[in-house]
């Protein structure tokens, strides 16, 4: 494939600018973070409008899930970046005396960020915060499936950020292919496992490190909660964790619920009440809930319900508005476990409830499937918490709430297995876009002669005791060094 002039020229300019070293200074990094904050403040209404055009997001949802998160992340990095950049002293064993060591975080270079369509502002700008905090030059490729947000970012980022170091390149699959033909120092990708495999294959040709933020079927476990108010709050948070973020089009959203059969009826009734309270009697007409991103994804979700056995399991909702791409919050009870809705990530407003005889069976159920990005568990049982924590594998575990881990800058966010690898947020974003270089300072006196040939028994014993860090034995041997020569 012939590489377009735009892609080739952009990467050439970025690499040339990075070599000047300007992006490495703390002044440049802080100026870019301040510029990003100005960008968000000045263009908040434009972002609201773009998010409504692409996804039908209400301004409150847009601020909660995207704009506010970017502002929070940028402010956190602005206050911490100087500390993150500072060399970290390392304790050097006495064996190397006299010496001192440190770990120096340096930028990787020129990095590529692929953002996703479901949170097109947050998933473009939040990784950017980490990349510029670490001192890199950056290309952002917004998702073409959120065209209004893509166009907005392409227009406003050059007005605020250093255009020599931060560029936005728009386009579809052909542009993605051309970008992947370039050599990068890091690729950060948010999206589907299918596209992630393409990104990894391209990155492997240049041994480029990658971070993959993917998804998976994130379960929610609902244990018996004897207090009715606890049960209602758990149901409320389940609704928020399923339909709250972008109508279920979120990698960390709840995909299905595991509950004991004896609790399922009570759970369903409470869920129905909460849905009505949040979205009204007719969510499709009220437009309070976000719409499906495009016709293709709308038809994919509708096809999940076409299986007669799946359709028969619908106990609430199911209404659709094809013209406006809205799907009503829908609850299904025990759909077939081998159906597509239970074997593929749903990524939409359909919630299967799977009943178990005992809630402890949830451990085996989760472990029989690919590792999820998150597990949510509502329980007061410390034993069950321990089992979930230590007998399952997932990107994160959250007890008695949903989604909140994504907003916590002091916790790493990322997947494991098919839900991705690598991590970011806060200091973890800085680390993701940095290389930690080991630096050791020694001097030119007090040589350790046993490290050199010719070999003898003393030198073998000296090295043996050195590796065992037996300094007293080393001292005694050095006193008797001559008798071995």
LUMBA-550732 format. One line per 3 residues: number of its first residue (from 0); their letters; for each residue x, y, z of C-alpha. Coordinates in steps of 0.5 Angstrom, whole numbers. Each point is the difference from the previous one (the first is absolute). Last residue first. Example, Ala and Ser with C-alpha at 12.3 -4.5 7.8 and 13.67 -1.06 7.14 Angstrom:
! residues 2
1 = sa = 27 -2 14 ~ -2 -7 2
END
This chain:
! residues 485
484 = xxx = 96 -31 88 ~ -5 -4 6 ~ 5 2 5
481 = xxx = -1 7 -2 ~ -7 1 1 ~ 0 -1 8
478 = xxx = -3 6 2 ~ -5 0 -6 ~ -2 -6 2
475 = xxx = -2 2 7 ~ -4 6 -3 ~ -3 -4 -5
472 = xxx = -3 -5 6 ~ -2 6 4 ~ -4 3 -6
469 = xxx = -4 -7 -2 ~ -4 3 -5 ~ -1 -7 -3
466 = xxx = 2 3 -7 ~ 6 2 3 ~ 1 -6 4
463 = xxx = 0 -4 -6 ~ 5 5 -4 ~ 5 0 6
460 = xxx = 0 -8 0 ~ 1 0 -7 ~ 5 6 0
457 = xxx = 4 -4 6 ~ 0 -7 -4 ~ 3 3 -6
454 = xxx = -1 4 -7 ~ 4 4 -4 ~ -4 4 -1
451 = xxx = -5 6 2 ~ -5 1 6 ~ 5 -2 5
448 = xxx = 3 7 -1 ~ -6 4 3 ~ 3 7 -1
445 = xxx = 0 5 5 ~ 1 6 -4 ~ -3 3 -7
442 = xxx = -7 2 2 ~ -7 -3 0 ~ -7 3 -2
439 = xxx = -5 -5 -2 ~ -6 3 -5 ~ -6 -5 -1
436 = xxx = -5 3 -5 ~ -7 -1 1 ~ -3 1 -7
433 = xxx = -7 4 0 ~ -6 0 -3 ~ -3 -5 4
430 = xxx = 3 3 6 ~ -3 7 -1 ~ -7 -4 -1
427 = xxx = 1 -4 7 ~ 2 7 3 ~ -8 2 -1
424 = xxx = -4 -5 -4 ~ 4 -6 -4 ~ 1 -7 -1
421 = xxx = 3 -5 -5 ~ -4 -6 -2 ~ -7 -2 -3
418 = xxx = -6 -3 1 ~ 2 -6 -3 ~ 5 -2 5
415 = xxx = 0 6 5 ~ -3 7 0 ~ 2 7 2
412 = xxx = -1 5 5 ~ 5 1 6 ~ -2 3 6
409 = xxx = 2 7 3 ~ -4 4 -6 ~ -7 -3 2
406 = xxx = -5 2 -5 ~ 0 -7 -3 ~ 0 -4 6
403 = xxx = -7 4 1 ~ -3 -5 -5 ~ -5 -4 5
400 = xxx = -1 0 7 ~ 0 -5 6 ~ 7 -3 -1
397 = xxx = 4 1 -6 ~ 5 -4 -4 ~ 4 2 -5
394 = xxx = 4 -3 -6 ~ -3 -7 1 ~ 3 -6 3
391 = xxx = -5 -5 5 ~ 2 -4 6 ~ 4 6 4
388 = xxx = -5 5 0 ~ -6 -3 -1 ~ 1 -6 5
385 = xxx = 2 6 5 ~ -6 4 -1 ~ -4 -7 1
382 = xxx = 3 -1 6 ~ -1 7 2 ~ -7 0 -1
379 = xxx = -3 7 0 ~ -2 -1 -7 ~ -1 4 -7
376 = xxx = 6 -2 -5 ~ 2 3 -6 ~ 5 -3 -4
373 = xxx = 4 4 -5 ~ 4 -1 -7 ~ -3 -7 -1
370 = xxx = 5 -6 0 ~ -3 -5 -5 ~ -5 -5 2
367 = xxx = 0 -6 5 ~ 3 4 5 ~ -6 4 1
364 = xxx = -5 -5 0 ~ 5 -4 5 ~ 0 6 5
361 = xxx = -8 1 -1 ~ -1 -6 3 ~ 1 3 7
358 = xxx = -7 3 -1 ~ -3 -6 1 ~ -6 -3 -5
355 = xxx = 2 5 -5 ~ -4 4 -4 ~ 2 4 -6
352 = xxx = -3 7 -2 ~ 2 3 -7 ~ 0 7 -1
349 = xxx = -1 3 -7 ~ 2 8 0 ~ 6 -1 -5
346 = xxx = 7 -3 0 ~ -2 -7 0 ~ 7 -3 0
343 = xxx = -1 -7 -3 ~ -2 -7 3 ~ -6 2 4
340 = xxx = -4 4 -5 ~ 3 -5 -5 ~ -4 -6 2
337 = xxx = 4 -5 4 ~ -2 2 7 ~ -8 0 -2
334 = xxx = -3 6 3 ~ -1 -1 7 ~ -5 6 1
331 = xxx = 1 6 -5 ~ -1 8 2 ~ 0 5 -5
328 = xxx = 1 8 1 ~ -3 2 -7 ~ 4 0 -6
325 = xxx = 0 7 -4 ~ 3 1 -7 ~ -4 6 -2
322 = xxx = -4 -4 -6 ~ 1 -7 3 ~ -4 2 6
319 = xxx = 1 -6 5 ~ -5 -3 5 ~ 3 -6 4
316 = xxx = -2 2 7 ~ -1 -5 5 ~ 0 -8 1
313 = xxx = 4 -2 -6 ~ 1 -7 0 ~ -4 -2 -6
310 = xxx = 4 4 -4 ~ 6 -4 2 ~ -3 -6 -2
307 = xxx = -3 3 -7 ~ 7 2 -2 ~ -1 7 -2
304 = xxx = 2 4 6 ~ 7 0 -2 ~ -2 2 -7
301 = xxx = -3 6 3 ~ 7 2 3 ~ 4 -1 -6
298 = xxx = -5 4 -4 ~ 1 6 5 ~ 7 -1 -1
295 = xxx = 0 1 -8 ~ -5 5 1 ~ 4 5 4
292 = xxx = 2 2 7 ~ -6 -3 4 ~ -3 6 3
289 = xxx = 1 3 7 ~ -6 -1 5 ~ -4 6 2
286 = xxx = -3 0 -7 ~ -7 0 3 ~ -3 -4 -6
283 = xxx = 4 -6 1 ~ 0 1 8 ~ -7 -1 0
280 = xxx = -3 0 7 ~ 6 4 3 ~ 8 -1 -1
277 = xxx = 3 0 7 ~ -7 -1 4 ~ -2 -5 -5
274 = xxx = 6 -4 0 ~ 1 0 8 ~ -7 -3 0
271 = xxx = 1 -5 -5 ~ 7 -2 4 ~ -4 -1 6
268 = xxx = -5 -4 -3 ~ 6 -4 -3 ~ 4 -1 6
265 = xxx = -6 -3 4 ~ -2 -5 -5 ~ 8 -2 -1
262 = xxx = 1 -1 8 ~ -2 -7 0 ~ 4 -2 -6
259 = xxx = 6 3 3 ~ 3 5 -4 ~ 5 1 -6
256 = xxx = -1 7 -4 ~ 3 1 -7 ~ 4 5 -4
253 = xxx = 1 5 5 ~ 3 6 -3 ~ 8 1 0
250 = xxx = 1 -1 -8 ~ -6 5 -1 ~ -6 0 -4
247 = xxx = -5 -1 5 ~ -4 6 -2 ~ 6 4 0
244 = xxx = 2 -1 8 ~ -7 0 4 ~ -3 -6 -3
241 = xxx = 4 -6 3 ~ 4 3 6 ~ -6 5 2
238 = xxx = -5 -6 0 ~ 5 -4 4 ~ 1 6 5
235 = xxx = -8 1 1 ~ 0 -8 1 ~ 5 0 5
232 = xxx = -3 6 3 ~ -7 -4 1 ~ 4 -6 3
229 = xxx = 3 5 5 ~ -6 3 2 ~ -4 -7 1
226 = xxx = 6 -2 5 ~ 1 -7 -1 ~ 4 0 -6
223 = xxx = 1 -7 -4 ~ 6 1 -5 ~ -1 3 -6
220 = xxx = 6 -1 -5 ~ 1 5 -6 ~ 4 -3 -6
217 = xxx = 4 4 -5 ~ 0 -4 -7 ~ 6 3 -3
214 = xxx = 3 6 -2 ~ 6 3 -3 ~ 6 5 2
211 = xxx = 6 -2 -4 ~ 7 3 2 ~ 5 -1 -5
208 = xxx = 8 -1 0 ~ 2 1 -8 ~ 5 -6 -2
205 = xxx = 0 3 -7 ~ -4 -6 -3 ~ -3 -2 6
202 = xxx = -4 7 0 ~ -4 -2 -6 ~ -2 -7 3
199 = xxx = -2 4 6 ~ -4 5 -3 ~ -4 -6 -4
196 = xxx = -1 -4 6 ~ -3 7 3 ~ -5 0 -5
193 = xxx = -3 -6 1 ~ 1 1 8 ~ -5 6 -1
190 = xxx = 2 7 2 ~ 5 4 4 ~ 7 0 -3
187 = xxx = 7 4 3 ~ 6 -1 -5 ~ 7 1 2
184 = xxx = 6 2 -3 ~ -3 0 -7 ~ 3 -2 -7
181 = xxx = -5 1 -5 ~ -4 -5 -4 ~ -5 0 6
178 = xxx = -2 7 -2 ~ -2 -2 -7 ~ -4 -5 2
175 = xxx = -4 4 5 ~ -1 5 -6 ~ -3 -5 -4
172 = xxx = -4 -2 6 ~ -4 7 0 ~ 3 7 1
169 = xxx = 2 5 4 ~ 7 2 2 ~ 1 4 6
166 = xxx = 7 3 2 ~ 4 2 6 ~ 7 1 0
163 = xxx = 1 6 -5 ~ -7 2 1 ~ 2 2 7
160 = xxx = -7 0 3 ~ -6 5 0 ~ -2 1 -7
157 = xxx = 3 -6 -3 ~ -5 -4 5 ~ -6 4 -2
154 = xxx = -1 -2 -7 ~ 2 -8 0 ~ -4 -1 7
151 = xxx = -6 3 -3 ~ 0 -4 -6 ~ 1 -6 4
148 = xxx = -6 2 4 ~ -4 1 -5 ~ 2 -7 -4
145 = xxx = -1 -5 6 ~ 1 -6 -5 ~ 6 3 -3
142 = xxx = 3 -1 7 ~ 6 5 2 ~ 7 -1 -2
139 = xxx = 4 4 4 ~ 8 1 -2 ~ 4 1 6
136 = xxx = 7 3 2 ~ 2 -2 7 ~ 2 3 6
133 = xxx = -3 -5 5 ~ -5 5 2 ~ -1 1 -7
130 = xxx = -2 -7 -1 ~ -4 -1 6 ~ -4 6 -1
127 = xxx = -1 -3 -7 ~ -3 -6 3 ~ -5 4 3
124 = xxx = -1 4 -6 ~ -3 -5 -5 ~ -3 -5 4
121 = xxx = -4 6 4 ~ -2 3 -7 ~ -3 -6 -4
118 = xxx = -3 -4 6 ~ -3 -5 -4 ~ 4 1 -6
115 = xxx = 6 -2 2 ~ 7 3 -1 ~ 7 -2 -3
112 = xxx = 6 3 3 ~ 6 0 -4 ~ 7 2 4
109 = xxx = 6 4 -2 ~ 6 -1 5 ~ 0 -5 6
106 = xxx = 0 6 5 ~ 6 -1 5 ~ -1 -2 8
103 = xxx = 6 0 3 ~ 2 -5 5 ~ 5 1 5
100 = xxx = 7 -3 3 ~ 6 1 4 ~ 6 -3 1
97 = xxx = 6 -1 4 ~ -1 -5 2 ~ -3 -5 -5
94 = xxx = 0 -6 5 ~ -4 5 5 ~ -6 -1 -4
91 = xxx = -3 6 -4 ~ -6 3 3 ~ -4 4 -6
88 = xxx = -1 7 0 ~ -6 2 -5 ~ 2 5 -5
85 = xxx = -6 6 0 ~ -5 -1 -6 ~ -5 -2 5
82 = xxx = 1 5 5 ~ -1 6 -6 ~ -6 -4 -3
79 = xxx = -4 0 6 ~ -4 7 1 ~ -1 0 -8
76 = xxx = -1 -8 0 ~ -6 1 5 ~ -3 6 -4
73 = xxx = 0 -3 -6 ~ -3 -7 2 ~ -6 4 4
70 = xxx = -1 4 -7 ~ 0 -6 -4 ~ -5 -3 5
67 = xxx = -4 6 0 ~ -1 0 -8 ~ -1 -8 0
64 = xxx = -5 -4 4 ~ -3 6 5 ~ 1 5 -5
61 = xxx = -4 -4 -6 ~ -5 -3 5 ~ -2 7 2
58 = xxx = 0 3 -7 ~ -5 -6 -2 ~ 4 -5 -5
55 = xxx = -4 -1 -7 ~ 6 -4 -2 ~ 4 4 -6
52 = xxx = -5 6 0 ~ 0 1 7 ~ 7 -1 1
49 = xxx = 1 5 -5 ~ -4 5 4 ~ 2 -1 7
46 = xxx = 8 1 -3 ~ -2 6 -3 ~ -3 2 6
43 = xxx = 6 -1 4 ~ 5 3 -5 ~ 3 6 4
40 = xxx = 1 -5 6 ~ 2 -6 -3 ~ 5 4 -4
37 = xxx = 3 4 5 ~ 1 -6 4 ~ 4 -3 -6
34 = xxx = 4 6 0 ~ 2 0 7 ~ 2 -8 -1
31 = xxx = 4 3 -6 ~ 3 5 4 ~ 2 -5 6
28 = xxx = 3 -4 -5 ~ 4 5 -3 ~ 3 3 6
25 = xxx = 2 -7 3 ~ 4 0 -6 ~ 0 -7 -4
22 = xxx = -4 3 -6 ~ 5 5 -2 ~ 6 -6 -1
19 = xxx = 1 2 -7 ~ -1 -7 -2 ~ -7 0 1
16 = xxx = -1 6 -5 ~ 3 -5 -5 ~ -4 -6 2
13 = xxx = -6 4 -1 ~ 1 3 -6 ~ 2 -6 -3
10 = xxx = -6 -3 3 ~ -5 5 -3 ~ 4 0 -7
7 = xxx = -1 -7 -1 ~ -8 0 2 ~ -2 6 -4
4 = xxx = 4 -3 -6 ~ -4 -6 0 ~ 4 -7 0
1 = xx = 0 -4 -6 ~ -3 -7 2
END
